[in-house]
């Protein structure tokens, strides 16, 4: 019994441990936890820690700038961006603003192409509308680009009763510069001339219309269906066009005077 006080006196005093307090994470070391519902491919891309440049369009969007935490997904020290976080943020933005995204898509896929088509100076035109334009617009002219052999078998429409005449310049894809030069020689004021281009069908007439606009003509229209195609000049002339502008084959032509076209020579 006498040894117990001795042992207690010789043992060191015990210190009470303070209860451990949870450590607050360092803000500089926090990272965005990947979502569990993303695809494995996106999860794999996030692990590669790719460095990419964010699209200027998305970054400059005022709606996206005010709602998306893009500033929190980039590492300021390295300038790298977490690809996975960017994709998730963009997906959340699309889900949050579906009408905004749909509006931008509609403008890009529908409005923009329609505006480009409407504003360009070469366009398609039906045969009946080409005749109406030739009749109503004093600065409009008809350009027949068929070759000599075709012209010999099927004459150009006569525009004598409109006070005009068809200009015939055979188109040659191998000599486009010479072709443009000959066409300009057939018109007194190309910069103020609207041209309706007639071909056998409408294969080359579109190329020619674009070519003429690029070389200074005011406007150019390529006649859909051309002379012999579906809804072309021959197909509608009996029902919709007056007899003076009908196209006649060599067999049915009364005389060469029926064609009042001014033929531009192919030589320079």
C-alpha beads as a LAMMPS data file, in Angstrom:
LAMMPS data file: protein, C-alpha beads

268 atoms
267 bonds

1 atom types
1 bond types

-500.0 500.0 xlo xhi
-500.0 500.0 ylo yhi
-500.0 500.0 zlo zhi

Masses

1 110.0

Atoms # bond

1 1 1 0.000 0.000 0.000
2 1 1 2.900 2.363 0.629
3 1 1 4.209 1.910 -2.923
4 1 1 1.041 3.269 -4.600
5 1 1 1.604 6.913 -3.614
6 1 1 5.189 6.556 -4.784
7 1 1 4.125 5.333 -8.255
8 1 1 1.533 8.058 -8.586
9 1 1 4.044 10.686 -7.577
10 1 1 6.630 9.486 -10.079
11 1 1 4.280 9.238 -13.112
12 1 1 4.206 12.364 -15.358
13 1 1 1.064 14.442 -15.373
14 1 1 -1.342 13.782 -18.262
15 1 1 -2.344 16.608 -20.631
16 1 1 -5.875 16.867 -21.906
17 1 1 -6.259 16.881 -25.711
18 1 1 -8.250 19.671 -27.229
19 1 1 -11.117 18.600 -29.484
20 1 1 -10.035 18.683 -33.151
21 1 1 -11.598 21.409 -35.254
22 1 1 -12.414 20.786 -38.929
23 1 1 -9.892 22.374 -41.264
24 1 1 -11.200 24.820 -43.797
25 1 1 -9.971 24.037 -47.295
26 1 1 -7.629 26.460 -48.975
27 1 1 -9.572 28.401 -51.669
28 1 1 -6.565 28.213 -54.004
29 1 1 -6.638 24.399 -53.892
30 1 1 -10.358 23.905 -54.520
31 1 1 -11.490 22.417 -57.785
32 1 1 -14.901 21.857 -59.286
33 1 1 -16.056 18.327 -58.622
34 1 1 -17.034 16.559 -61.828
35 1 1 -20.656 15.649 -62.228
36 1 1 -21.588 12.013 -62.086
37 1 1 -23.956 12.208 -65.021
38 1 1 -21.472 13.253 -67.671
39 1 1 -20.388 10.872 -70.361
40 1 1 -17.166 8.831 -69.935
41 1 1 -15.596 10.633 -72.881
42 1 1 -16.017 14.018 -71.187
43 1 1 -14.681 12.585 -67.936
44 1 1 -11.617 11.349 -69.800
45 1 1 -11.086 14.729 -71.414
46 1 1 -11.199 16.442 -68.023
47 1 1 -8.353 14.296 -66.741
48 1 1 -6.040 15.282 -69.570
49 1 1 -6.095 18.918 -68.354
50 1 1 -6.107 20.310 -71.902
51 1 1 -5.337 23.950 -72.520
52 1 1 -7.799 25.615 -74.901
53 1 1 -8.909 29.086 -75.878
54 1 1 -12.563 29.866 -75.163
55 1 1 -14.691 31.073 -78.035
56 1 1 -14.906 34.870 -78.203
57 1 1 -18.577 34.711 -79.052
58 1 1 -19.481 32.812 -75.903
59 1 1 -17.258 34.896 -73.651
60 1 1 -18.620 38.165 -75.025
61 1 1 -22.264 37.176 -74.578
62 1 1 -23.755 39.550 -71.967
63 1 1 -26.172 36.918 -70.732
64 1 1 -23.463 34.311 -70.371
65 1 1 -21.049 36.742 -68.747
66 1 1 -23.545 37.623 -66.035
67 1 1 -24.638 34.082 -65.239
68 1 1 -21.726 31.716 -65.908
69 1 1 -18.809 31.316 -63.463
70 1 1 -16.109 31.239 -66.131
71 1 1 -13.793 33.208 -63.874
72 1 1 -13.765 30.351 -61.354
73 1 1 -12.789 27.557 -63.743
74 1 1 -9.481 28.952 -64.940
75 1 1 -6.134 28.736 -63.203
76 1 1 -4.680 32.246 -63.076
77 1 1 -1.140 31.002 -62.533
78 1 1 -1.008 28.768 -65.632
79 1 1 -3.773 30.277 -67.754
80 1 1 -5.244 26.816 -68.354
81 1 1 -8.967 26.141 -68.422
82 1 1 -10.781 23.046 -67.261
83 1 1 -12.388 21.697 -70.420
84 1 1 -14.922 19.631 -68.540
85 1 1 -16.132 22.604 -66.542
86 1 1 -16.487 24.677 -69.701
87 1 1 -18.617 22.016 -71.393
88 1 1 -20.800 21.621 -68.328
89 1 1 -21.241 25.389 -68.017
90 1 1 -22.192 25.724 -71.680
91 1 1 -24.662 22.857 -71.348
92 1 1 -26.218 24.515 -68.304
93 1 1 -26.453 27.784 -70.219
94 1 1 -28.250 26.080 -73.113
95 1 1 -30.693 24.459 -70.707
96 1 1 -31.316 27.717 -68.853
97 1 1 -31.811 29.880 -71.952
98 1 1 -33.298 27.605 -74.636
99 1 1 -35.131 30.434 -76.426
100 1 1 -31.961 32.509 -76.693
101 1 1 -30.076 29.552 -78.172
102 1 1 -32.951 28.718 -80.525
103 1 1 -33.122 32.334 -81.695
104 1 1 -29.409 32.462 -82.458
105 1 1 -29.631 29.147 -84.315
106 1 1 -32.603 30.357 -86.366
107 1 1 -30.772 33.559 -87.324
108 1 1 -27.647 31.661 -88.343
109 1 1 -29.385 28.894 -90.322
110 1 1 -32.363 30.767 -91.830
111 1 1 -32.214 34.551 -91.604
112 1 1 -28.556 34.998 -92.544
113 1 1 -28.635 32.747 -95.679
114 1 1 -31.924 34.344 -96.772
115 1 1 -30.458 37.841 -96.400
116 1 1 -27.363 36.866 -98.388
117 1 1 -29.521 35.379 -101.149
118 1 1 -31.821 38.412 -101.265
119 1 1 -29.005 40.973 -101.302
120 1 1 -26.842 39.336 -103.933
121 1 1 -27.091 40.843 -107.411
122 1 1 -27.460 37.619 -109.414
123 1 1 -30.634 35.611 -108.894
124 1 1 -32.832 33.041 -110.616
125 1 1 -35.907 34.185 -112.482
126 1 1 -38.718 32.354 -114.236
127 1 1 -39.257 32.815 -117.968
128 1 1 -42.518 34.688 -117.494
129 1 1 -40.967 37.033 -114.926
130 1 1 -38.006 37.565 -117.213
131 1 1 -40.384 38.673 -119.963
132 1 1 -42.170 40.990 -117.520
133 1 1 -38.867 42.502 -116.449
134 1 1 -37.790 43.015 -120.063
135 1 1 -41.125 44.673 -120.736
136 1 1 -41.268 46.938 -117.684
137 1 1 -37.620 47.875 -117.067
138 1 1 -35.991 50.030 -119.762
139 1 1 -32.493 49.098 -118.532
140 1 1 -33.093 45.326 -118.826
141 1 1 -31.732 43.288 -121.733
142 1 1 -31.751 39.655 -122.876
143 1 1 -28.444 37.827 -123.303
144 1 1 -28.507 34.525 -125.209
145 1 1 -25.365 32.480 -124.426
146 1 1 -26.151 29.377 -126.542
147 1 1 -23.653 28.267 -129.173
148 1 1 -23.976 29.003 -132.893
149 1 1 -25.240 25.520 -133.777
150 1 1 -28.090 25.775 -131.279
151 1 1 -28.922 29.310 -132.366
152 1 1 -29.158 28.105 -135.967
153 1 1 -31.783 25.512 -135.012
154 1 1 -33.663 27.636 -132.482
155 1 1 -33.564 31.408 -132.805
156 1 1 -33.489 33.809 -129.871
157 1 1 -36.734 35.464 -128.779
158 1 1 -37.497 38.548 -130.830
159 1 1 -37.904 41.650 -128.650
160 1 1 -38.630 44.017 -131.536
161 1 1 -42.053 45.025 -130.282
162 1 1 -40.421 45.976 -126.937
163 1 1 -37.955 48.229 -128.708
164 1 1 -35.079 45.923 -127.810
165 1 1 -33.061 43.127 -129.337
166 1 1 -31.472 39.983 -127.943
167 1 1 -27.692 39.991 -127.642
168 1 1 -26.079 36.696 -128.627
169 1 1 -22.652 35.818 -127.190
170 1 1 -21.816 32.079 -126.981
171 1 1 -20.379 31.225 -123.585
172 1 1 -16.995 29.561 -123.383
173 1 1 -15.779 28.337 -120.020
174 1 1 -12.208 28.163 -121.330
175 1 1 -12.224 31.864 -122.281
176 1 1 -14.277 33.653 -119.649
177 1 1 -12.296 36.887 -119.872
178 1 1 -12.866 37.064 -123.634
179 1 1 -16.524 36.227 -123.123
180 1 1 -16.976 39.079 -120.629
181 1 1 -15.226 41.449 -123.007
182 1 1 -17.541 40.514 -125.868
183 1 1 -20.624 40.829 -123.660
184 1 1 -19.610 44.302 -122.514
185 1 1 -19.137 45.235 -126.142
186 1 1 -22.773 44.379 -126.793
187 1 1 -24.122 46.880 -124.246
188 1 1 -23.580 50.610 -124.205
189 1 1 -23.705 50.999 -120.403
190 1 1 -22.999 47.708 -118.551
191 1 1 -22.873 49.387 -115.124
192 1 1 -26.528 50.384 -115.488
193 1 1 -27.754 47.305 -117.355
194 1 1 -29.871 44.476 -115.934
195 1 1 -29.217 41.272 -117.877
196 1 1 -31.513 38.243 -118.224
197 1 1 -29.329 35.295 -119.253
198 1 1 -30.802 32.580 -121.501
199 1 1 -29.186 29.173 -122.042
200 1 1 -30.466 25.862 -123.427
201 1 1 -31.294 24.890 -119.848
202 1 1 -29.894 26.685 -116.816
203 1 1 -26.520 25.034 -116.272
204 1 1 -24.229 27.798 -117.519
205 1 1 -26.602 30.718 -117.134
206 1 1 -26.080 30.844 -113.361
207 1 1 -22.294 30.958 -113.823
208 1 1 -22.642 33.699 -116.407
209 1 1 -24.962 35.769 -114.209
210 1 1 -22.486 35.635 -111.340
211 1 1 -19.600 36.381 -113.704
212 1 1 -21.294 39.460 -115.153
213 1 1 -22.116 40.894 -111.729
214 1 1 -18.504 40.403 -110.656
215 1 1 -17.411 42.321 -113.739
216 1 1 -19.483 45.436 -113.280
217 1 1 -23.020 44.745 -114.487
218 1 1 -25.786 46.251 -112.379
219 1 1 -27.751 43.004 -111.951
220 1 1 -28.004 39.643 -113.679
221 1 1 -30.782 37.034 -113.680
222 1 1 -30.469 33.490 -114.974
223 1 1 -33.692 32.165 -116.519
224 1 1 -34.769 28.942 -114.835
225 1 1 -35.289 26.162 -117.348
226 1 1 -33.544 28.170 -120.061
227 1 1 -34.949 27.788 -123.552
228 1 1 -35.756 24.065 -123.602
229 1 1 -36.049 23.018 -119.954
230 1 1 -39.064 22.469 -117.749
231 1 1 -41.019 25.716 -117.407
232 1 1 -38.492 27.314 -119.753
233 1 1 -39.205 29.787 -122.539
234 1 1 -40.467 27.212 -125.054
235 1 1 -42.601 25.436 -122.453
236 1 1 -44.603 28.521 -121.475
237 1 1 -44.641 30.641 -124.627
238 1 1 -47.842 29.194 -126.132
239 1 1 -49.884 29.924 -123.020
240 1 1 -48.182 32.839 -121.304
241 1 1 -46.122 34.827 -123.812
242 1 1 -47.316 36.966 -126.740
243 1 1 -46.510 35.605 -130.232
244 1 1 -43.953 38.316 -131.086
245 1 1 -41.531 36.963 -128.443
246 1 1 -41.967 33.282 -129.307
247 1 1 -38.910 31.213 -130.123
248 1 1 -39.100 29.513 -133.546
249 1 1 -37.195 26.528 -134.828
250 1 1 -35.452 26.753 -138.173
251 1 1 -38.224 24.665 -139.771
252 1 1 -40.957 26.998 -138.581
253 1 1 -39.148 30.269 -139.001
254 1 1 -40.710 32.381 -141.749
255 1 1 -37.523 34.232 -142.558
256 1 1 -34.314 35.296 -140.965
257 1 1 -35.851 38.689 -140.311
258 1 1 -37.971 37.160 -137.549
259 1 1 -34.857 37.178 -135.396
260 1 1 -33.913 40.787 -134.716
261 1 1 -31.064 39.850 -132.445
262 1 1 -27.851 41.798 -132.648
263 1 1 -25.105 39.202 -132.954
264 1 1 -21.808 40.080 -131.294
265 1 1 -18.851 38.527 -133.115
266 1 1 -16.698 36.037 -131.288
267 1 1 -13.501 37.593 -132.524
268 1 1 -11.893 40.495 -130.659

Bonds

1 1 1 2
2 1 2 3
3 1 3 4
4 1 4 5
5 1 5 6
6 1 6 7
7 1 7 8
8 1 8 9
9 1 9 10
10 1 10 11
11 1 11 12
12 1 12 13
13 1 13 14
14 1 14 15
15 1 15 16
16 1 16 17
17 1 17 18
18 1 18 19
19 1 19 20
20 1 20 21
21 1 21 22
22 1 22 23
23 1 23 24
24 1 24 25
25 1 25 26
26 1 26 27
27 1 27 28
28 1 28 29
29 1 29 30
30 1 30 31
31 1 31 32
32 1 32 33
33 1 33 34
34 1 34 35
35 1 35 36
36 1 36 37
37 1 37 38
38 1 38 39
39 1 39 40
40 1 40 41
41 1 41 42
42 1 42 43
43 1 43 44
44 1 44 45
45 1 45 46
46 1 46 47
47 1 47 48
48 1 48 49
49 1 49 50
50 1 50 51
51 1 51 52
52 1 52 53
53 1 53 54
54 1 54 55
55 1 55 56
56 1 56 57
57 1 57 58
58 1 58 59
59 1 59 60
60 1 60 61
61 1 61 62
62 1 62 63
63 1 63 64
64 1 64 65
65 1 65 66
66 1 66 67
67 1 67 68
68 1 68 69
69 1 69 70
70 1 70 71
71 1 71 72
72 1 72 73
73 1 73 74
74 1 74 75
75 1 75 76
76 1 76 77
77 1 77 78
78 1 78 79
79 1 79 80
80 1 80 81
81 1 81 82
82 1 82 83
83 1 83 84
84 1 84 85
85 1 85 86
86 1 86 87
87 1 87 88
88 1 88 89
89 1 89 90
90 1 90 91
91 1 91 92
92 1 92 93
93 1 93 94
94 1 94 95
95 1 95 96
96 1 96 97
97 1 97 98
98 1 98 99
99 1 99 100
100 1 100 101
101 1 101 102
102 1 102 103
103 1 103 104
104 1 104 105
105 1 105 106
106 1 106 107
107 1 107 108
108 1 108 109
109 1 109 110
110 1 110 111
111 1 111 112
112 1 112 113
113 1 113 114
114 1 114 115
115 1 115 116
116 1 116 117
117 1 117 118
118 1 118 119
119 1 119 120
120 1 120 121
121 1 121 122
122 1 122 123
123 1 123 124
124 1 124 125
125 1 125 126
126 1 126 127
127 1 127 128
128 1 128 129
129 1 129 130
130 1 130 131
131 1 131 132
132 1 132 133
133 1 133 134
134 1 134 135
135 1 135 136
136 1 136 137
137 1 137 138
138 1 138 139
139 1 139 140
140 1 140 141
141 1 141 142
142 1 142 143
143 1 143 144
144 1 144 145
145 1 145 146
146 1 146 147
147 1 147 148
148 1 148 149
149 1 149 150
150 1 150 151
151 1 151 152
152 1 152 153
153 1 153 154
154 1 154 155
155 1 155 156
156 1 156 157
157 1 157 158
158 1 158 159
159 1 159 160
160 1 160 161
161 1 161 162
162 1 162 163
163 1 163 164
164 1 164 165
165 1 165 166
166 1 166 167
167 1 167 168
168 1 168 169
169 1 169 170
170 1 170 171
171 1 171 172
172 1 172 173
173 1 173 174
174 1 174 175
175 1 175 176
176 1 176 177
177 1 177 178
178 1 178 179
179 1 179 180
180 1 180 181
181 1 181 182
182 1 182 183
183 1 183 184
184 1 184 185
185 1 185 186
186 1 186 187
187 1 187 188
188 1 188 189
189 1 189 190
190 1 190 191
191 1 191 192
192 1 192 193
193 1 193 194
194 1 194 195
195 1 195 196
196 1 196 197
197 1 197 198
198 1 198 199
199 1 199 200
200 1 200 201
201 1 201 202
202 1 202 203
203 1 203 204
204 1 204 205
205 1 205 206
206 1 206 207
207 1 207 208
208 1 208 209
209 1 209 210
210 1 210 211
211 1 211 212
212 1 212 213
213 1 213 214
214 1 214 215
215 1 215 216
216 1 216 217
217 1 217 218
218 1 218 219
219 1 219 220
220 1 220 221
221 1 221 222
222 1 222 223
223 1 223 224
224 1 224 225
225 1 225 226
226 1 226 227
227 1 227 228
228 1 228 229
229 1 229 230
230 1 230 231
231 1 231 232
232 1 232 233
233 1 233 234
234 1 234 235
235 1 235 236
236 1 236 237
237 1 237 238
238 1 238 239
239 1 239 240
240 1 240 241
241 1 241 242
242 1 242 243
243 1 243 244
244 1 244 245
245 1 245 246
246 1 246 247
247 1 247 248
248 1 248 249
249 1 249 250
250 1 250 251
251 1 251 252
252 1 252 253
253 1 253 254
254 1 254 255
255 1 255 256
256 1 256 257
257 1 257 258
258 1 258 259
259 1 259 260
260 1 260 261
261 1 261 262
262 1 262 263
263 1 263 264
264 1 264 265
265 1 265 266
266 1 266 267
267 1 267 268
